Amino acid sequence: MDDTRLTLAAVAAHGWRIVLLRPRDKRPAGTSWQITSDVGVIAAHLSREGNVGLVCGPESGVAILDFDDADAAREMKAALGDLTATVETGRGREHAYVAWQEGLPAKIRWKGRVVGEVQRGGNRLQHCVCPPSTHPVTLKPYRWLTDPRLAPQALPEEWRRALAASEPAGAEGPTSAADLPVPSFIAPGDARGTERNAPDAWDGPAADALLERARRQPGARGRAGGSVKFQCAACRDEGHDRSRDNARVFPTGRWGCAVNREHRRAIAVQLGVTAARLPATEADALSQPYTAEDERADRALVLPYTEEEEAADRAARIPLSPDDPEWAKYGPKRKKRT
């Protein structure tokens, strides 16, 4: 059975929650997470070459150990006992699916180093790209190494103790964007880190100060027009934004996340812009839907994709070779003779 059929069968067997992702991308399709357990919807999305992610947590009953360091993974298996790899990623790394349980840490630490992450959901939406998705950089597929229709393995006790013992005190932090302090200058009904329509409400740092703080964040680099992109802490905790460019501060002082609008609160914390929680009535207003007016305001701030940015993105990709099975589809196209 191929990986597509295995994924659909596993969704049907376990009731997994799947988030629909963009083609050859780890970001959700559309402006918000589209989560479904409908096999027909997932099959249709895959037929359009979309990627998919498994939403981790108690609802799906799965947590995923995502190893970034293959050598450390081998050392841990030798020391703690075997842990079966469930998926091979498009980069050739391992994901080990285990039965979800309370108290799993956010990071996999070994000998004092972070060597991976644990996608365990809970109060925060977390997904992990799963087969038959295509990796956005290598353009290689994610593959099942074991039958996903079977129940996920229980995390061995030795592994559980080692992960718990390696977690530094206070490392866990808030488990949801809703648990983070809300900047006091965010106006009721405006959840995107802006003083729009409420200039009197602004009592936070000036735009120049925010841009300077953004430049001190991981992966920070300036973009055309004066904005600064950097790694979103919330995306990092969810196991993505490896390119460290999902967060952005605009010259106006606005900020946001390219993947999840709810991450604006985590970015506010990154930038040191925190204050007492808003009254409940105003906090409720922050959860209002994303309106057409909001979208128009955001589109007005979108800067053009410059030739320099495109060149930098192309340089970060691993080029295809004629031997790659994807060459015929994504390689250079010959012009037809007329």
DRENMIFI-517765 format. One record per residue: x, y negated, z negated of N, C-alpha, C, CB in turn. Coordinates in steps of 0.2 Angstrom, whole numbers, plus 2048, in hexadecimal, padded with zeros to 3 digits. Glycine has a CB too. Layout:
XYZXYZXYZXYZ
...
END
This chain:
8048068008008008008047FA8007FB8007FA
8037F58048077EF8058067EA7FF8067EB80B
80A7E57FE80A7E17F88037DD7F88107DC7F8
8017DB7FE7FA7D77FE7F57DC7FB7F87D5805
7F47E27FD7EF7E67FA7F07E87F37EF7ED7FF
7F67E97F17F87EA7EA7F67E47E67FF7EB7E9
7F77DE7E87F57D87E47ED7D87E37F87D27E7
7EA7D97E97E27D97E97E07DE7E47E07D97F0
7E37E47E47E17EA7E07E27E87D97E47F07E2
7E87E57D77E97E37D07E47DE7CE7F07E17D0
7E27D97D27DE7D47D07D77D87CE7DD7CF7D5
7D57DC7D27CF7E07D17CF7E47CB7CD7E47D7
7D57E77CA7D57EC7C47D67E87BD7DC7F07C5
7D97E37BD7DB7DF7B77D77D97B67E27DE7B6
7D37D67BB7D07D07BA7D57CA7BA7CC7D07B4
7DB7CB7BD7E07C67BD7DD7BF7BF7E67C87C1
7DF7BA7BC7DE7B37BF7E47B17C37DD7AE7B9
7E27AF7C97E77AD7CF7E67A67D07E67B27D5
7EB7A27D17EB79B7D37ED79B7DA7EF7977CF
7E97987DF7EB7977E67F07927E77E57967EA
7F67947EA7FB78F7EB7FC78E7F38027937E9
8007887F48017867FB80578B7FE80477F7FB
80578C80580979080981178F807808790810
81479480681C79480581D78E80081F79280B
81978E7FA81A7897F581878C7EE8167837F7
81A7897E981878B7E28137867DF81E78B7DE
8117817E380C77C7E180577E7E280E7757E4
80077D7DE7F977F7DF7F777B7E67F577D7D9
7F377F7E97EF77C7EF7EA7777ED7EC7827F3
7EA7727F07E576C7EF7E87687E97DE76F7EC
7E37647E67E575F7E17E57627DA7E17597E2
7E27687D97E276B7D37E27727D37DB7697CF
7E37767CE7E477D7CE7DD7807D07E677F7C7
7DE7847D57D87887D77D978F7D57D77887DF
7D67917CF7D77987CC7D179C7CD7D87977C4
7D27A27CF7CD7A77D17CF7AE7D07CB7A67D8
7CA7B27CE7CB7BA7CE7C77BD7D47C97BC7C7
7C57B97D87C17BC7DE7C57BE7E37BC7B67E1
7C57C57E47CA7C87E97C97C67F07C97D07E9
7C37C47F27C17C27F97C47BB7FA7BA7C17FA
7C47B77F57C77B07F57CE7B07F67C57AB7EF
7D17B57F27D97B57F27DB7B87F87DB7BA7EC
7D77BD7FB7D97C08017D97BB8077D57C6803
7D47B78077D37B280C7D97AD80C7CC7AE80C
7DB7AB8067E07A68057E77A98077E17A47FD
7E87B08067EE7B38087EE7B48107EF7BA805
7E87B58137E87B581A7EA7AF81D7E17B781C
7E97A981A7EB7A381C7F37A181A7E779D81A
7F67A68187FD7A68167FF7A28108017A381C
7F97A180C7FA79D8067FE7A28017F479B803
80279F7FC8057A27F68007A37F180B79F7F4
8017A77EC7FD7A97E68017A97E07F87AF7E7
7FE7A77DA8027A87D47FD7AB7CF8047A17D1
8007AF7CA7FC7B27C57FC7AE7BF7FF7B97C3
7F67AC7BD7F57A87B77F77AC7B17EE7A47B6
7FC7AA7AD7FE7AE7A77FA7AD7A18067AE7A6
7F97B179D7F67B07967F17B57947F27A9797
7ED7B478F7E97B978C7E37BB7917E67B7786
7E17B67967DC7B879A7DE7BD79F7D97B279E
7E47BD7A27E67C27A77EA7C87A37EB7BF7AB
7EB7C679C7EF7CC7997F67CD79A7EB7D2799
7F97C879D8007C97A08047C379E8007C97A7
80A7C479B8107C079B8157C279F8127BF793
8197BD7A281E7BF7A78257BC7A481D7BC7AE
82A7C17A48317BF7A38347BE7A98357C579F
8367B87AA8397B57B08407B47AF8357AE7B3
8457B87B284C7B87B184F7B47B684F7BF7B0
8537AF7B48577AB7B885E7AD7B98577A37B6
8607B17B58677B47B48677BB7B586B7B17AE
8697BE7BB8697C57BC86E7C97B786A7C77C3
8747C67B68787C97B28767CA7AB87F7C67B2
8737C47A88707C47A186B7C97A186E7BD79F
8667CA7A68617CF7A68647D67A585D7CE7AC
8697D77A986C7DE7A886F7DF7A18717DF7AE
8727DA79E8757DB7988707DC7928797D4796
86A7D87938657D978E8627E078F85F7D4790
8617E279585E7E97968637EE79385D7EB79D
8697ED79386E7F279186E7F27898757F0793
86D7EC78686D7EB77F8667ED77B86F7E477D
8617EB77F85A7EB77C8567F177E8577E577D
8587F47838547FA7868517F778D84F7FC781
84F7FC79184D7FA7988467F679784C80079C
8467F279C83F7EE79D83E7EE7A58407E679A
8397F17A78387F27AE8367EC7B28327F77AF
83A7EA7B78387E57BB8327E67BF83E7E37C0
82D7E17BF8277E27C38277DF7CA8217DF7BF
82B7DA7CA82B7D67D18327D47D28267D07D0
8347D47D983A7D17DB8387CB7DF83E7D67E0
83B7C57DD8397BF7E083C7BE7E683B7B97DB
83A7B87EA83D7B77F08447B57F08397B17F3
8477B47E984E7B27E88527B87E684F7AD7E3
84E7BE7E68517C47E38527C57DC8587C57E6
84E7C17D884E7C17D18487C67CF84E7BA7CE
8487C77C88437CB7C583E7C87C18477D17C1
8387CA7C28337C87BD8307CF7BA82D7C57C1
8307CF7B382D7D57AF8277D37AC8337D77AA
8217D67AF81B7D57AC81A7D97A68157D77B1
8187D67A08167DA79A8107D879781C7D8795
80D7DC7938067DB7908077D478C8047E178C
8027D078D8027CA7898017CB7827FD7C578C
8057C777E8047C77768067C07748097CC773
8037BF76E8057B876A80C7B87688007B8764
80E7B27688157B076581B7B176A8167B5760
81A7B277081F7B37758227AC77681D7B577C
8297AB77682C7A577782C7A277E8347A5775
82E79C77F82D79978683479B78A82D791786
83979C78783F79D78A8427A4788845798788
8467A778D84A7AD78C8517AB78A8497B2792
8537AC78485A7AA78285E7B078185A7A677C
8657B07838697B67828707B37818697BA788
8737B477B87A7B277987A7AB77987F7B577E
8757A77778757A077687379C77C87B79E774
8717A078287079C78886979E78A87579E78E
86579978E85F79A79186079E79785B794792
85E7A479885F7A879E8587A97A28627AE79C
8537A67A084C7A87A38477A479F84B7AF7A4
8417A67A183B7A379E8367A879D83879D7A2
8317A779882B7AB7978257A879982B7AE790
8227AA79F81B7A77A18167AA79D81A7A77A8
8137A779880F7AA7938087A67928127AB78C
8077A179680179D7957FF79B78E7FC7A2799
7F979E78D7F679C7867F27957877FB79B781
7F47907837F078A7847F278678A7F178677D
7F878878D7FA7847937F9788799801782792
7F778679F7F67897A57FD78B7A77F27867AA
7FF7917A98057937AB8047987B180A7957A6
8077987B680779D7BB80E79F7BD80379B7C1
80E7A57C08147A77C38137AA7CA8187AD7BE
8177A87CF8157AA7D68167B17D681A7A67DB
8117B57DA8127BC7DA8117BE7E280C7BF7D6
8127C57E38127C77EA80B7C67EC8147CF7EA
80A7C67F380F7C67F88117BF7FA80C7C97FE
8127BA7F58147B37F781B7B37FA8147AF7F1
81C7AD7FD8227AC8018267A77FD8217AA808
82D7A87FB8307A37F783279D7FC8377A67F5
8317977F98317907FC83878F7FF82F78B7F8
83D7917FC8447907FE84779580384978F7F9
84779C80084A7A18048457A480A84B7A7800
83E7A28098397A580E8397AC80E83B7A2815
83B7AF80883A7B68088357B88038417B9805
8327BE80482B7BF80082D7C27F98277C5804
8287C17F48287C47EE8267CB7EF8247C07E9
8297D07EB8277D77EC8257DB7E682D7DB7F0
8207DF7E681F7E37E08247E97E08187E67E1
8277E97DA82C7EF7D98287F57D58327ED7D4
8237F37D281E7F87CE8177F77D181F7F87C7
8137FC7CF80C7FC7D18087F77CD8098037D1
8067F17CF8037EC7CA7FC7EF7C88027E67CE
7F97F47CB7F37F67C97F37FA7C27F07FB7CE
7F97FC7C07FA7FF7BA7FA7F97B48008037B9
7F87FB7AE7F97F67A98007F47A87F67F97A2
8017ED7A68077EB7A580B7EE79F8077E37A4
8117EF79F8157F279A8157EE79481C7F379C
8157F178E8157EE78881D7EB7878137F2782
81D7E57848247E37838277E777D8247DB781
82D7EB77F8307EF7798327EB7738367F277C
8317EE76E8327EA7678397E77678317EF761
83E7EB7698457E87698457E176D84A7ED76C
8427E17738427DB77783E7D577383E7DC77D
8387D77708347D276C8387CF76782E7D676A
83C7D37638407D175D8457CC7608427D6759
8497CE76584E7CA76884C7C376A8527CE76E
8467C376E8437BD7718417B876B83D7BE775
83E7BB76683C7B77608427B475C8377BB75B
8477B975B84D7B67578517B175B8517BC756
8517B17628557AC7658527A57668567AF76C
84B7A576484879F76584A79A7608407A0765
84D79476184F78F75C84978C759853789760
84A78A75284578774F842781752847786747
83B78075383877A75683977A75D83C774753
83B78076083C78076883578076B84078576A
83078376882A78476B82777E76D825788767
82677976982377376B81B77376C826770771
81876E76F81176F77181077477680F768773
80A77777680877D77A80477A780806783777
80277477F7FD7717847FE76A7857F6773782
7FD76878B7FD76078C7F875D7887FC75F794
7F37607867EE75C7827F175C77B7E8760782
7F675F7797F975F7727FE7597727FC766770
80075677780575177780174B77580875177E
80574677280273F77180173C77780773B76D
7FB7387777F973477D7FB72D77C7F173577D
7FF72B7818017247817FB71F780805722787
7FC71A77B7F67167797F471177F7F8712773
7F97107837F770B7897F370E78E7FD70878B
7F271578E7EE7187947E77167927EF720794
7E47137977DD7107977D87167977DB70B79C
7D27157937CD71B7947CB71C79B7C771978F
7CB72279D7C97247A47CE7247A87C471F7A6
7D47227A67DA7227AB7DF7277A87DD71B7AC
7E072D7AA7E47327A77EB7327AB7E17387A7
7ED72E7AF7F372F7B37F972A7B17F172E7BA
7F97287AB7FF7247A980071D7AD8057287AB
7FA7197AD7FA7137B07F670E7AD7F87147B8
7F87087AE7F47027AB7EE7007B07F86FD7A9
7ED7037B57E97017BA7E26FF7B77E87067C0
7DF6FA7B97D86F77B77D86F67AF7D36FC7B8
7DE6F67AC7DE6F47A57E56F17A37DD6FB7A0
7E66EB7A67ED6E97A47EE6E779D7EE6E27A8
7E86E57997E96E37927EB6E978E7E36E0790
7EA6F07917EB6F678D7F26F878D7E76FB78F
7F66F57917FD6F77928016F478C8006F4799
8046F87888096F678380F6FB7838066F677C
8106FE78881670278981C6FF78C81470978D
82170378D8277007908266FD79782D705791
82A6F879982A6F57A082C6FB7A582E6EF7A0
82A6F97AB82C6FE7B18336FF7B18296FB7B7
8376FA7B183E6FB7B18417007AC8426F47B1
83E6FF7A68407037A083E70B7A283D701799
83870C7A48367127A683B7167AB82F7137A8
83C7127B08417147B68487167B384170F7BB
84A7127AE8517137AB85071A7A785370E7A7
84B71B7A484A7217A08497277A584472179B
8467267AA84572B7AF84C72D7B28417297B5
8507297B385772A7B685B72E7B185B7247B7
85972F7AB85D7337A685A73A7A585D73079F
85573C7A98527427A98557477AD84A7427AB
85474E7AC8577537B08567527B785675A7AD
85B7537BC8597527C385874C7C68547577C4
8587467C28567407C485A73D7CA85773B7BE
85673B7CF8597377D58547327D785B73D7DA
85772D7DA8537287DD8507297E38577217DD
84A7277E58477287EB8467217EF84072C7EB
8457217F584371B7F983D7187F684171D800
83E7117F683970D7F383A70C7EB8337107F4
83F70F7E884170D7E183E7127DC83E7077E0
83A7177DE83871C7D983D7217D78327207DC
83C7257D28417297CF83D7307CE8447277C8
8407357D183E73C7D08427407CB83D7407D7
83F7447C78437487C283F74F7C08457447BC
8427537BC83E7597BA8397587B584375E7B7
83375A7B782D75A7B282E75F7AD82675B7B6
82E75D7A782F7627A18297677A182F75E79A
8237657A281E7697A281E76F7A78177667A2
82076D7AD8217717B38277767B182376E7B9
82C7737AE8327787AC83077D7A78387737A9
82C77B7A282978079D8257857A082677C797
8217837A681D7887A982178C7AE8187847AD
82878B7AF82C7907B382D78D7BA8297967B3
82B7877BB82D7857C283077E7C28267847C6
83077A7C78347747C883B7767C883276F7C3
83E77B7CB84577D7CB8497787CF8467847CD
8457747D484876F7D78497687D484576E7DE
8467687CE8467637C984475C7CC84D7627C6
83E75C7D083C7567D38347557D383E7567DA
8317587CE8297587CE8277527CB82675E7CA
82B74F7C68297497C282B7437C682B7497BB
82873D7C682A7377C98277317C68277377D1
82C72C7C582A7257C382A7217C882E7237BD
82571D7CA8257187CF8277117CD81D7177D2
82970D7D182C7067CF8277027CB82D7027D6
8207047CC81B7007C881B7027C18147017CB
81E7087BF81E70A7B88197107B881C7057B4
8167127BD8117187BD81671E7BD80D7187C4
8137237BB81672A7BB81172F7BC81A72B7B5
8147357BE80F73B7BF8137417C180A7397C4
8107477C281374D7C481074F7CB8117537BF
8147517CF8117537D680D75A7D68177547DA
80E75D7D080A7647D08047647CC80F7697CE
8047617C67FF7617C27FE75A7BE8007677BC
7F87577BF7F77517BD7F77517B57F074E7BF
7F57567B27F57577AB7FC7567A87F175D7A8
8017577AC8087567A980A74F7A780D7597AE
80674A7A98077437A88097427A180273F7AA
80674679C80774579580E747793801748791
80F74D79681675079481C74B797817757797
81A74879D81F7437A082073D79B81D7427A7
81A73B79981A73579481F73778E813734792
81E73D78C82373F78682A73F788821746783
82B74178E83274179183573A791832744798
83173579383372E79483372B78D82E72B799
83172E78883172B78182B726781837727780
82572778482072278481A72678081D72078B
81A72677A815729776812725771818730773
80C72676E80972276980472776680671C76C
8007247617FB72875E7F672A7637F8723758
7F372F7617ED7327657E872D7667EB739763
7E572D76C7DF72876D7D972B7697DD728774
7D47277677CE7297647CB72E7697C9723763
7C67337667C47387697C07367707BF73C765
7BC73176F7B872E7757BD72D77B7B4728773
7C272A7797C772877F7CB72E7817CC72277C
7CD73377D7D073977F7CB73D7837D273D778
7C573D7827C07407867C073D78D7B9740783
7C173778E7C17337947C77357987C172C793
7CC7387957D273A7997D174079D7D873B794
7CC74479B7CB74A79F7C67497A57C874F79A
7C47437A77BF7427AC7C27447B37BE73A7AC
7BE7467B77C17497BE7C47447C27BB74C7C2
7C87467C67CD7427CA7C87407D07D37467CD
7C77397D07C27367D57C57347DB7BF7307D1
7C17327E07C37307E67C77297E57BD72E7EB
7C57257E07C971F7DF7D07207DC7C571B7DA
7D07257D87D77277D57DB72A7DB7D672D7D0
7D872E7E07DC7307E57DF72A7EA7D87357E9
7DA7257EB7DC7207EF7E271C7EC7D671B7F1
7E271B7E57E77177E27ED71B7E27E57167DA
7ED7227E17F37267E27F67267E97F272D7E0
7F27267EE7F47267F57F87207F67EF7277FA
7F571A7F37F87147F58007137F27F470E7F2
8017187ED8087187EB80D71D7EE8087197E3
80A7217F280E7267F58137237FA80A72B7F9
8197247F981F7217FE8207268048257207FA
82272380982372880F82972C80E825723815
82873281182E73781183373581682B73E813
83973381383E73081784273581A84272B813
84673382084B73882385073A81E84E735829
85273681985773881485473E81085A732810
84E73D80E84B74280984A74880D84473F807
84874881384774E81784E75281884474C81E
85374E81985A75181A85C75481485F74C81C
85B75180E85D75480785975A80685C74F802
85275A80884E76080785076680B84775F808
85276481185476A81685B76D81485576781D
85F76881186676B80F86577080986A76580D
85F76F80585E7737FF85C77A80185A7707FA
85977B80785678180985C78680C85178080F
85A78C80B85F79180E85D79281585F79880A
86179181A85F79282185D79982386478F826
85979A8288577A082A85C7A282F8507A082D
85D7A98308627AB83585D7B083A8677AF832
8607B184085C7B584485A7BC84285F7B584B
85E7BE83D85D7C583A8577C58358647C7837
8557BF8338507BF82E8497C08318507B782B
8457C482E83F7C683183A7C083283B7CB82C
83C7BB82E8377B582F83A7B08358377B1829
83F7B28388427AE83D83D7AD8438497B1840
83A7B28458357B184B8307AC8498327B884D
82E7AC8438287A884182A7A183F8257AB83B
8307A083C83279983983879783C832799832
83C79B84084279884384179384984679E846
84679184C84578C85184178F85784C789854
83D78A85A83978D85F83C78A86683178A85E
83C78F86B83E78D871839789875840793875
83B78487983678087D83478488383977987F
82D78488482B78788A82D78389082378888A
82F78789683078489C82A78189F8347888A1
82A77B8A28247798A68267798AD8237728A3
END
